[in-house]
Amino acid sequence: MRTTLFTILIYVLLPLTINGQTKKISFSSKHSKGITQKNKSLLILWEKVVFKHHNSIMNCDSASYDRANNSFIAYKNIKINENDSLHIFGDSLHYYGNEQKAYLYGNVKMITNDIVLKSTSLIYDQTYNLAYYYDGGEIKHHSKNYTIKSKIGKFNTTNNILYFKKNVALKHPDYQIISDTLIYQTDNEKTNIIGKTKIETKSSKIDCSKGWFDNVKQTSSLKGNVCIETNKYQFFADSVFYNEKIGEAFAKGDVKIIDDSSSSIIIGQYGYHNEIKDSVRVWESALMIQYDSIDTMSVYADQFIHVNDSLEIKTLCFNNVVIEGTQLNGDCDSIFINEKDSIMKCITNPIIWIDSNQITGEEIIFKTYKGIVYNMYIESDGMVITKKDSNYFDQIKGEKLKGYFKNNKLHQLNINENGEVIYYTQDEETNQIKESNEVSCEKMNIYVDENKIKQISFMSKPNGITQPVELLGKEGNFLDGFRIHTKRTYQEKTAVPKGE
């Protein structure tokens, strides 16, 4: 069995060996001379020296040819012509015929129909049509007018794929790329990114660590700590698909969008950005942070839509909204924010806490600017509750309420339609609550100082009663609809109840 296998291998490999040995380099020159050097027989050739091997024609001024090793060393004015589609130039050439490899040194230039490659040294593998350089090189495209520089490079002349590593810099009229490693396809201008990379286009700057970039389609798929910076936004994510042509970006994983024009940061697991419409959508475990010199407000919601056009800046916070801030806290289904008009509208069962006040209504609209609340409007079922102590609460209720604030404290509250008030007065010396005051009036203006009702102006005939708190019992009086709400986090609000 072993003898048979050995015989088969001999018959398979022998033709290859013989073929490899017998494919000798042919040559011609005007002058030649044979010499012996270090026990080697060499043929010295000069003037109009030409070598031919397979599909290559190689020219030089002079050369030393080693017939035994099927190799030669050529000097000055080196030119390799490969099928009339590839030309390589250099100062010197070491060519090994058995390996079909050419080693060029000094002012190396390789020219194809599409590109020019320049380097101080180059290895060209004729078997696989591959060109290598390891000590710096530059490639220029004739018609597409881009340049690529790198420390290490490899060029496949068959499929026009370029491989670059270390200090890679691609300059194109439409964009620039700086990377550790990239693979560039000259036919379709598609770049595969490997390693830390910076891409700069006419409208954006991009940082990532892997992915691809298609200049023709102006699309890219980027991964690894991606950052896209435009003139209005900074866009961060684990991965992004970006279409620069239509101005759209889809993001996934730890999405963060920073809008300095509106002093806001939006965070979530998924994101979408439309540059043309100047809109942003972020969803799943989403958070918006609005910051200024006075207050930082965090808004949690299922999703956010942020639109920043030439006329106005709008933000919509949808479903399960929770507000956490140093000045204002809240709980509602949704919020609409119009930054141009400084309006924040809390929709569907809103509960707002400002200072010591709990505010509820069917819909609550605030006018705010840079963390300062200026006024408030409640269209229906408005109620403001202020805790006096563990048993007694001031309560203001009306169908339509308009509130005014000073230094983020409630200063005046105007009631228009079905006004009702319960408030408690205190002993000036002991601060103990001594009286309960119940007033109903269709329209009235209530003036507040340090969360205490100081004065009420009645716009129509009031009805009221004042009585000592001793007659009320321990719990005091309450208007219809009275309820003290507990502040919840977004996680508590969205938690799915566990079954038994």
Legacy VTK file of the C-alpha trace (Angstrom):
# vtk DataFile Version 3.0
C-alpha trace
ASCII
DATASET POLYDATA
POINTS 500 float
0.000 0.000 0.000
2.802 2.419 0.945
4.680 1.621 -2.272
1.583 2.295 -4.337
0.934 5.623 -2.555
4.560 6.662 -3.009
4.404 5.824 -6.707
1.213 7.884 -7.130
2.822 10.882 -5.391
5.892 10.598 -7.633
3.755 10.647 -10.771
1.666 13.586 -9.458
4.496 15.753 -8.193
7.167 14.950 -10.771
5.510 16.865 -13.629
5.141 19.887 -11.356
8.767 19.739 -10.369
9.984 19.229 -13.877
7.714 21.989 -15.119
8.956 24.318 -12.390
12.571 23.567 -13.243
12.254 23.702 -17.009
10.408 27.037 -17.145
13.600 29.003 -17.529
13.944 32.767 -17.847
14.793 33.831 -21.377
16.876 36.931 -21.987
18.597 39.120 -24.542
21.121 41.973 -24.372
23.582 43.824 -26.566
26.553 42.719 -24.452
27.191 39.789 -22.106
30.063 38.193 -20.177
30.302 35.062 -18.075
32.003 35.159 -14.662
32.393 32.939 -11.605
31.633 34.493 -8.230
31.600 32.555 -4.974
31.517 29.276 -6.862
28.552 30.504 -8.898
28.474 30.860 -12.633
26.891 34.207 -13.479
26.206 35.919 -16.757
26.684 39.674 -16.742
24.384 41.473 -19.187
24.323 45.147 -20.144
22.763 47.521 -22.617
19.233 46.838 -23.863
18.769 43.990 -21.421
15.420 42.187 -21.697
14.154 39.224 -19.633
11.021 37.221 -20.410
9.250 34.829 -18.065
5.657 33.615 -18.362
3.598 36.737 -19.176
6.222 39.215 -17.988
8.701 41.260 -19.994
11.392 42.880 -17.826
13.801 45.590 -18.990
16.862 47.111 -17.295
20.260 48.721 -18.009
22.323 45.837 -16.646
21.904 42.556 -14.793
23.614 39.467 -13.386
21.824 36.279 -14.377
22.089 33.071 -12.298
21.045 30.323 -14.698
21.334 27.558 -12.084
18.873 29.250 -9.691
16.740 30.671 -12.486
17.065 34.197 -11.043
18.664 37.528 -11.786
19.489 40.884 -10.237
18.780 43.905 -12.419
20.004 47.493 -12.086
18.704 50.908 -13.178
15.680 51.858 -15.219
13.766 48.744 -14.209
10.522 48.153 -16.052
8.188 45.143 -15.791
5.414 44.781 -18.342
2.688 42.318 -17.340
0.251 41.570 -20.205
0.357 45.264 -21.188
-2.053 46.002 -18.317
0.448 46.303 -15.471
3.741 48.193 -15.450
6.242 48.300 -12.578
9.284 50.607 -12.379
12.171 50.818 -9.926
15.911 51.323 -9.379
16.778 47.641 -8.857
15.116 44.249 -9.128
15.696 40.790 -7.649
13.690 38.256 -9.645
13.241 34.585 -8.712
11.816 32.617 -11.615
11.005 29.419 -9.759
8.891 31.380 -7.256
7.731 33.921 -9.840
8.406 36.731 -7.384
9.926 40.122 -8.098
11.554 42.237 -5.355
11.921 45.889 -6.380
13.831 48.618 -4.547
14.167 52.368 -4.894
11.581 54.765 -6.369
9.180 51.924 -7.046
6.122 52.750 -9.124
3.390 50.331 -10.233
0.837 51.491 -12.806
-2.408 49.767 -13.814
-5.289 51.046 -15.907
-6.819 52.546 -12.738
-4.154 53.254 -10.147
-0.557 54.279 -9.492
1.272 52.729 -6.533
4.458 54.337 -5.184
6.802 52.893 -2.573
10.469 52.587 -1.621
10.273 48.797 -2.054
7.770 46.295 -3.417
7.261 42.544 -3.725
5.255 41.356 -6.702
3.944 37.771 -6.736
3.153 36.876 -10.353
1.447 33.594 -9.420
-1.271 35.286 -7.387
-1.052 38.739 -8.985
-0.337 40.342 -5.610
1.843 43.348 -4.832
3.138 43.997 -1.281
4.958 46.778 0.486
6.083 46.905 4.127
7.866 50.217 4.492
5.291 52.788 3.475
3.419 53.333 0.244
0.937 55.522 -1.574
-1.794 54.647 -4.051
-3.581 57.121 -6.335
-6.592 56.448 -8.542
-6.432 58.020 -12.018
-10.072 58.991 -12.529
-11.613 58.919 -9.059
-8.930 61.194 -7.682
-8.338 59.593 -4.301
-5.075 58.819 -2.482
-4.364 56.100 0.091
-1.216 56.012 2.235
-0.179 53.325 4.724
2.819 51.636 6.346
1.886 48.202 4.977
-0.098 47.507 1.834
-1.237 44.690 -0.432
-2.797 45.079 -3.867
-4.591 42.288 -5.713
-4.293 43.285 -9.372
-6.863 40.692 -10.455
-9.861 41.870 -8.419
-8.530 45.397 -7.653
-8.800 44.935 -3.892
-6.390 46.932 -1.724
-5.407 45.936 1.803
-3.807 48.513 4.108
-2.456 48.355 7.656
-0.841 50.847 10.071
-1.190 54.612 9.718
-3.739 54.316 6.924
-4.954 57.613 5.428
-7.446 57.746 2.561
-8.127 61.132 0.972
-11.040 61.500 -1.445
-12.687 64.686 -2.772
-15.839 63.745 -0.819
-14.391 62.214 2.353
-11.272 61.252 4.326
-10.552 58.093 6.317
-7.839 57.556 8.921
-7.623 53.987 10.181
-5.443 51.249 11.604
-6.559 48.709 8.997
-8.867 48.875 5.988
-9.669 46.972 2.817
-10.588 49.072 -0.203
-12.325 47.836 -3.352
-11.381 50.143 -6.218
-14.177 48.993 -8.533
-17.086 49.953 -6.255
-15.284 52.300 -3.794
-16.346 50.198 -0.834
-14.148 50.297 2.267
-14.067 47.592 4.945
-12.899 48.987 8.270
-10.915 47.003 10.831
-9.571 48.820 13.874
-9.967 52.325 15.217
-11.137 54.574 12.372
-12.071 58.205 11.730
-14.197 59.163 8.699
-14.742 62.795 7.758
-17.294 63.709 5.073
-18.615 67.069 3.896
-21.384 67.013 6.518
-20.206 64.707 9.300
-17.350 63.234 11.322
-17.491 59.542 12.209
-15.513 57.445 14.714
-15.794 53.649 14.864
-13.709 50.474 15.182
-15.136 48.235 12.437
-17.681 48.128 9.617
-17.849 49.251 5.993
-18.232 52.491 4.063
-19.640 52.689 0.519
-18.805 55.998 -1.138
-20.843 55.389 -4.306
-24.072 54.654 -2.428
-22.975 56.950 0.437
-23.929 54.332 2.992
-22.042 52.795 5.892
-22.491 50.099 8.504
-20.404 50.913 11.553
-19.756 49.110 14.823
-17.763 49.522 18.005
-18.198 52.773 19.970
-19.625 54.616 16.994
-19.789 58.413 17.098
-21.314 60.507 14.297
-20.939 64.269 14.675
-22.877 66.689 12.471
-23.202 70.469 12.714
-26.144 70.015 15.123
-25.831 66.597 16.775
-23.460 64.087 18.276
-24.749 60.546 17.715
-23.298 57.627 19.760
-24.180 53.901 19.571
-22.758 50.375 19.545
-23.703 50.032 15.868
-25.075 52.410 13.204
-26.312 52.042 9.646
-25.829 55.461 8.061
-27.165 56.658 4.703
-25.564 60.035 4.087
-27.308 60.491 0.721
-30.791 60.673 2.306
-29.472 61.800 5.691
-30.681 58.845 7.763
-28.994 56.901 10.545
-30.332 53.831 12.379
-28.617 53.001 15.649
-28.645 50.079 18.067
-27.172 49.576 21.532
-26.438 52.307 24.108
-27.697 55.074 21.835
-26.926 58.643 22.924
-27.768 61.793 20.988
-26.456 65.174 22.138
-28.085 68.356 20.823
-26.153 71.383 22.054
-28.605 73.799 20.426
-31.357 72.669 22.807
-29.044 71.656 25.684
-30.381 68.105 25.660
-29.138 64.518 25.684
-31.367 61.615 24.645
-30.399 58.056 25.595
-31.962 54.706 24.655
-31.320 51.283 23.162
-32.460 52.144 19.622
-32.313 55.379 17.647
-33.104 56.999 14.308
-31.808 60.314 12.986
-33.033 62.160 9.884
-30.664 64.988 8.965
-32.915 66.453 6.258
-35.953 66.735 8.546
-33.590 67.347 11.466
-35.446 64.851 13.616
-34.417 62.198 16.119
-36.321 59.215 17.473
-35.028 57.158 20.410
-36.817 54.271 22.104
-36.577 51.429 24.653
-35.342 52.362 28.144
-35.202 55.924 26.875
-34.045 58.977 28.833
-33.822 62.657 27.937
-31.630 64.983 29.995
-32.137 68.738 29.679
-29.414 70.772 31.304
-28.752 74.434 31.945
-27.104 76.647 34.530
-30.048 76.366 36.969
-31.541 72.901 36.665
-30.937 69.474 35.207
-34.137 67.641 34.356
-34.279 63.952 33.453
-37.307 62.684 31.552
-37.872 58.927 31.229
-40.267 57.539 28.596
-40.825 54.625 26.242
-39.700 56.782 23.308
-38.704 60.318 22.303
-39.088 62.253 19.072
-36.980 65.413 18.769
-37.425 67.798 15.834
-35.126 70.789 15.325
-36.040 72.800 12.239
-35.582 76.440 11.293
-38.898 77.464 12.876
-39.025 75.588 16.165
-37.516 72.879 18.336
-40.051 70.285 19.455
-39.693 67.209 21.665
-42.388 64.575 22.140
-42.051 62.106 25.018
-44.414 59.163 24.615
-45.872 56.805 27.225
-44.972 56.103 30.856
-43.282 59.467 31.320
-41.469 60.158 34.595
-39.773 63.516 35.264
-36.927 63.859 37.761
-35.420 67.284 38.393
-34.078 69.510 41.133
-36.925 72.013 40.561
-39.699 69.946 38.981
-40.758 66.284 39.183
-43.638 64.588 37.424
-45.559 61.535 36.296
-47.813 61.394 33.212
-48.417 59.455 30.008
-46.801 61.893 27.533
-45.124 65.302 27.257
-44.919 67.806 24.409
-42.124 70.410 24.601
-41.901 73.427 22.278
-38.633 75.208 23.011
-39.384 78.224 20.833
-42.477 79.066 22.881
-40.918 77.644 26.076
-43.973 75.417 26.489
-44.074 72.027 28.227
-47.438 70.261 27.973
-48.063 67.254 30.266
-50.786 65.016 28.835
-53.064 62.297 30.267
-53.317 62.041 34.067
-50.360 64.297 34.821
-48.998 64.667 38.348
-46.441 67.412 38.926
-44.463 68.205 42.055
-42.973 71.713 42.333
-41.469 72.745 45.641
-44.014 71.502 48.243
-46.945 71.452 45.828
-48.592 68.495 44.155
-50.397 69.586 40.972
-52.875 67.455 39.021
-55.321 67.999 36.173
-56.513 66.582 32.895
-53.703 68.432 31.102
-51.037 70.746 32.559
-49.141 73.315 30.499
-46.012 75.025 31.831
-44.098 77.970 30.438
-40.459 77.365 31.321
-37.107 78.694 30.227
-33.656 77.508 31.270
-34.917 75.636 34.306
-37.199 78.449 35.515
-40.981 77.896 35.678
-42.885 81.110 34.878
-46.519 80.083 34.714
-48.850 77.117 34.525
-52.281 76.470 32.966
-54.696 73.626 33.752
-57.695 73.279 31.455
-59.825 70.804 33.436
-60.046 69.227 36.934
-57.101 71.170 38.287
-55.988 70.667 41.866
-53.034 71.952 43.883
-52.272 70.278 47.215
-49.726 71.582 49.726
-48.870 69.583 52.809
-49.121 71.531 56.080
-48.272 68.621 58.374
-48.970 64.903 58.569
-52.750 65.451 58.899
-53.623 68.716 57.173
-53.298 69.773 53.547
-54.066 73.071 51.816
-56.164 72.330 48.721
-57.045 74.490 45.724
-59.384 73.149 43.076
-61.006 74.536 39.915
-62.097 73.711 36.410
-59.568 76.163 34.934
-56.445 77.192 36.834
-53.654 79.568 35.908
-50.611 79.770 38.141
-47.712 82.235 38.290
-44.306 81.451 39.792
-41.443 83.429 41.306
-38.094 81.698 41.742
-39.838 78.395 40.918
-42.270 78.870 43.804
-46.019 79.264 43.329
-46.865 82.937 43.802
-50.416 83.393 42.463
-53.183 81.048 41.370
-56.213 82.285 39.447
-59.296 80.056 39.361
-61.876 80.513 36.628
-64.925 78.262 37.073
-65.947 76.056 40.024
-63.310 77.273 42.446
-62.924 75.519 45.814
-60.339 76.077 48.526
-59.479 74.495 51.854
-56.639 76.098 53.713
-55.407 76.161 57.286
-54.196 79.076 59.368
-51.530 78.795 62.038
-50.831 80.459 65.323
-48.149 83.058 64.608
-46.265 82.287 67.825
-46.516 78.483 68.069
-47.057 77.696 64.341
-49.718 75.240 65.398
-52.676 74.862 63.033
-55.726 76.421 64.634
-58.391 77.022 61.958
-59.804 75.441 58.824
-61.122 77.693 56.055
-63.399 76.331 53.346
-64.315 78.630 50.456
-66.148 78.078 47.187
-66.354 80.732 44.485
-66.818 80.671 40.733
-63.777 82.912 40.171
-61.024 83.911 42.569
-57.338 84.851 42.705
-55.229 83.252 45.420
-51.902 84.767 46.527
-49.300 82.464 48.030
-46.078 83.173 49.918
-43.704 80.421 51.042
-46.402 77.852 50.232
-48.922 79.585 52.508
-52.166 81.172 51.289
-51.862 84.850 52.294
-54.801 86.443 50.501
-57.821 85.553 48.347
-59.534 87.996 46.011
-63.046 86.950 44.997
-64.255 87.846 41.499
-67.801 86.663 42.290
-69.867 85.948 45.398
-68.108 83.420 47.662
-69.473 80.888 50.133
-67.322 79.819 53.020
-66.932 78.611 56.572
-64.152 78.942 59.142
-63.949 76.603 62.106
-61.439 75.447 64.730
-59.488 72.344 63.780
-60.617 70.695 67.016
-64.047 70.249 65.401
-62.621 68.476 62.349
-61.021 65.458 63.942
-57.468 64.359 63.362
-57.575 64.030 59.559
-58.929 67.424 58.529
-61.180 68.162 55.539
-60.709 67.076 51.943
-62.124 68.219 48.627
-63.579 65.709 46.188
-60.834 64.074 44.197
-58.201 64.575 46.903
-55.346 62.114 46.643
-51.699 62.158 47.589
-49.709 60.420 44.879
-46.457 58.541 45.470
-43.513 59.411 43.267
-42.441 56.477 41.096
-39.337 55.756 39.106
-39.662 54.766 35.444
-38.659 51.216 36.365
-41.382 51.034 39.024
-43.952 52.487 36.652
-43.213 50.055 33.822
-42.626 46.948 35.963
-44.852 44.041 34.975
-46.824 42.778 38.004
-45.766 39.289 39.029
-48.481 36.665 39.232
-48.938 34.414 42.217
LINES 1 501
500 0 1 2 3 4 5 6 7 8 9 10 11 12 13 14 15 16 17 18 19 20 21 22 23 24 25 26 27 28 29 30 31 32 33 34 35 36 37 38 39 40 41 42 43 44 45 46 47 48 49 50 51 52 53 54 55 56 57 58 59 60 61 62 63 64 65 66 67 68 69 70 71 72 73 74 75 76 77 78 79 80 81 82 83 84 85 86 87 88 89 90 91 92 93 94 95 96 97 98 99 100 101 102 103 104 105 106 107 108 109 110 111 112 113 114 115 116 117 118 119 120 121 122 123 124 125 126 127 128 129 130 131 132 133 134 135 136 137 138 139 140 141 142 143 144 145 146 147 148 149 150 151 152 153 154 155 156 157 158 159 160 161 162 163 164 165 166 167 168 169 170 171 172 173 174 175 176 177 178 179 180 181 182 183 184 185 186 187 188 189 190 191 192 193 194 195 196 197 198 199 200 201 202 203 204 205 206 207 208 209 210 211 212 213 214 215 216 217 218 219 220 221 222 223 224 225 226 227 228 229 230 231 232 233 234 235 236 237 238 239 240 241 242 243 244 245 246 247 248 249 250 251 252 253 254 255 256 257 258 259 260 261 262 263 264 265 266 267 268 269 270 271 272 273 274 275 276 277 278 279 280 281 282 283 284 285 286 287 288 289 290 291 292 293 294 295 296 297 298 299 300 301 302 303 304 305 306 307 308 309 310 311 312 313 314 315 316 317 318 319 320 321 322 323 324 325 326 327 328 329 330 331 332 333 334 335 336 337 338 339 340 341 342 343 344 345 346 347 348 349 350 351 352 353 354 355 356 357 358 359 360 361 362 363 364 365 366 367 368 369 370 371 372 373 374 375 376 377 378 379 380 381 382 383 384 385 386 387 388 389 390 391 392 393 394 395 396 397 398 399 400 401 402 403 404 405 406 407 408 409 410 411 412 413 414 415 416 417 418 419 420 421 422 423 424 425 426 427 428 429 430 431 432 433 434 435 436 437 438 439 440 441 442 443 444 445 446 447 448 449 450 451 452 453 454 455 456 457 458 459 460 461 462 463 464 465 466 467 468 469 470 471 472 473 474 475 476 477 478 479 480 481 482 483 484 485 486 487 488 489 490 491 492 493 494 495 496 497 498 499
